[in-house]
Amino acid sequence: MSYKTIVVHLDTSRRAHPRLEIALRLAKHFGAHLTGVFALFSPDPRSLYVMAGTASYYATHEQLRAERRGALERLFHAELSRAGVAGEWVAVDQSASLAVPHRGRCADLIIAGQDDPDDPESYVGNYFPENLVMSAGRPVLLVPNASSVTSPGGHVMVGWDGSREATRAVHDALPFMRTARLTTIVAVNGARRETGPRLPGADIAAVIARHGIKVEVKDVEAGPAASVGDTLLSEAAGLGADLLVMGAYGHARWQELVMGGATRTVLQSMTVPVLMSH
């Protein structure tokens, strides 16, 4: 298995360009077709009439968005040509929360961004990254807002707990691991879902090694005040990993999406790209 079709979500946020650069590098690396899905949050213009002057603001804002969209589309095609990558630009009027999962279900990998509360243009829907991971049915590579990583996958770190979600994430990330210089399996608190005398993570490490992948195993304890998510991020920084792989946990409760503790922490505080599978 390899990633031969990659979908990247693009918008008018500050981080759209760096996200596109990562997508292009990965498409080039894996010989993949790259689809750029341009999708925004567009409020009903009528809602802006409730305050004086908002109608003119909306018109100005729409013009600015159109200019950014045009610049990004030109950059997308130019960079595809420069990198020798096959691809297509798809602009949709549908909300990103619906359009990106729909397009992503016919891809091997989806690339999207982390929520950025400091950039209103990054908002494309409530809990967009969480809903994407939970609904797409494909692995999602989330690019953090603050990170120096431009080409993830040199040192892959796997957050392992023996669960179905973690198992899915490991196998979804095998294309990254095959070309990585090292993969480290990190089991927090003895990977409590596993039983037996063997080192936690040893069995899945053996499976990975049979693919010809260099893999190591590390068992760590979360401190009394540290969460599993914080421990994983700390270990990734300490190991110098440039890609964190983990399962995503969550469920719908009425109209609320409830994420697991480690998943929620990593989504909020990630400092390296994170590949999540559900």
Residue pairs with C-beta under 8 A, 6 or more apart in sequence:
1 108
1 174
1 175
2 30
2 31
2 32
2 108
2 175
3 26
3 30
3 32
3 108
3 109
3 175
4 30
4 31
4 32
4 33
4 108
5 32
5 33
5 35
5 106
5 107
5 108
5 109
6 23
6 26
6 27
6 30
6 32
6 33
6 34
6 35
6 107
6 108
6 109
6 110
6 111
7 34
7 35
7 37
7 100
7 103
7 104
7 107
7 109
7 110
7 111
8 19
8 20
8 23
8 34
8 35
8 36
8 37
8 110
8 111
8 112
9 19
9 37
9 39
9 96
9 100
9 110
9 111
9 112
9 113
9 124
9 132
10 16
10 19
10 20
10 36
10 37
10 38
10 39
10 72
10 76
11 38
11 39
11 40
11 96
11 121
11 122
11 124
12 40
12 64
12 65
12 68
12 69
12 72
12 121
13 113
13 116
13 119
13 121
13 122
14 116
14 119
14 121
14 122
15 113
15 114
15 116
15 119
15 122
15 143
15 145
16 72
16 113
17 72
17 75
18 143
18 150
19 111
19 112
19 113
19 143
20 36
20 72
20 75
20 76
20 79
21 79
21 150
22 111
22 141
22 143
22 150
22 151
22 152
22 273
23 34
23 36
23 111
24 34
24 79
24 80
24 83
24 85
25 150
25 151
26 32
26 109
26 111
26 141
26 151
26 152
26 153
27 33
27 34
27 83
27 85
27 87
28 83
28 84
28 85
29 151
29 153
29 179
30 175
32 85
32 108
32 109
33 85
33 86
33 87
33 88
34 80
34 85
34 86
34 87
34 88
35 87
35 88
35 89
35 90
35 103
35 107
36 76
36 87
36 88
36 89
36 90
37 90
37 92
37 96
37 99
37 100
37 103
38 69
38 72
38 73
38 89
38 90
38 91
38 92
39 91
39 92
39 94
39 95
39 96
39 99
39 100
39 124
40 65
40 96
40 124
41 95
41 96
41 123
41 124
41 125
42 93
42 95
45 55
45 58
48 54
48 55
48 57
48 58
49 55
65 121
69 91
73 89
73 91
76 87
76 89
77 89
80 86
80 87
90 103
92 99
94 102
95 124
95 125
96 124
96 125
96 128
97 124
97 125
97 126
97 128
97 131
97 132
100 110
100 112
100 132
100 136
101 131
101 132
101 135
101 136
101 137
104 110
104 132
104 136
104 138
104 140
105 136
105 137
105 138
107 138
108 138
108 139
108 175
109 138
109 139
109 140
109 141
110 132
110 136
110 138
110 139
110 140
110 141
111 140
111 141
111 143
112 128
112 129
112 132
112 140
112 141
112 142
112 143
113 122
113 129
113 142
113 143
113 145
114 129
114 142
114 143
114 144
114 145
114 267
114 270
115 122
115 123
115 128
115 129
115 267
116 122
116 145
118 145
119 145
125 131
127 257
129 140
129 142
129 267
130 248
130 250
130 257
130 259
130 263
130 267
131 257
132 140
133 140
133 142
133 248
133 250
133 276
133 277
133 278
134 248
134 250
134 257
134 278
137 278
138 172
138 277
139 169
139 172
139 173
139 275
139 276
139 277
140 275
140 276
140 277
141 152
141 273
141 274
141 275
142 267
142 270
142 273
142 274
142 275
142 276
143 273
144 270
144 271
144 272
144 273
144 274
146 271
147 270
147 271
147 272
147 273
149 242
149 243
149 272
149 273
151 242
152 176
152 242
152 243
152 272
152 273
153 176
153 179
153 180
153 242
153 243
154 180
154 181
154 242
154 243
155 180
155 181
155 182
155 183
155 184
155 239
155 240
155 241
155 242
155 243
156 173
156 176
156 177
156 180
156 182
156 183
156 184
156 241
156 243
156 245
157 183
157 184
157 186
157 232
157 235
157 236
157 239
157 241
157 243
157 244
157 245
158 166
158 169
158 170
158 173
158 183
158 184
158 185
158 186
158 201
158 204
158 244
158 245
158 246
159 166
159 186
159 188
159 228
159 232
159 244
159 245
159 246
159 247
159 262
160 166
160 170
160 185
160 186
160 187
160 191
160 200
160 201
160 204
161 187
161 188
161 191
161 192
161 193
161 194
161 247
162 191
162 193
162 194
162 200
162 204
163 193
163 247
163 249
164 247
165 247
165 248
165 249
165 277
165 278
166 246
166 247
167 204
167 247
168 247
168 277
168 278
169 245
169 246
169 247
169 248
169 275
169 276
169 277
170 204
170 207
170 208
170 245
172 245
172 275
172 277
173 243
173 245
173 275
173 277
174 208
174 211
174 213
176 243
176 245
176 275
177 183
177 208
177 211
177 213
177 215
178 211
178 212
178 213
180 213
180 214
180 243
181 214
182 214
182 215
182 216
183 208
183 213
183 214
183 215
183 216
184 215
184 216
184 217
184 218
184 239
184 241
185 201
185 204
185 205
185 208
185 215
185 216
185 217
185 218
186 201
186 218
186 219
186 220
186 232
186 235
186 239
187 194
187 199
187 200
187 201
187 217
187 218
187 219
187 220
188 220
188 221
188 222
188 228
188 231
188 232
189 220
189 221
189 222
189 228
190 200
190 219
190 221
191 200
191 201
191 219
194 200
194 201
194 203
199 217
199 219
200 217
200 219
201 217
201 218
201 219
202 217
205 215
205 216
205 217
208 215
209 215
218 235
220 231
220 235
222 228
222 230
222 231
223 231
226 234
227 261
227 262
227 265
228 261
228 262
228 265
229 261
229 262
229 263
229 264
229 265
229 266
229 269
230 265
230 269
232 244
232 246
232 262
232 266
233 244
233 265
233 266
233 269
233 270
233 271
235 241
236 244
236 271
236 272
237 271
237 272
241 272
242 272
242 273
243 272
243 273
243 274
243 275
244 266
244 270
244 272
244 273
244 274
244 275
245 274
245 275
246 262
246 263
246 266
246 274
246 275
246 276
247 276
247 277
247 278
248 259
248 260
248 263
248 276
248 277
248 278
249 259
249 260
249 262
249 263
249 278
250 257
250 258
250 259
250 260
250 263
250 278
251 257
251 258
252 258
259 267
263 276
266 274
267 274
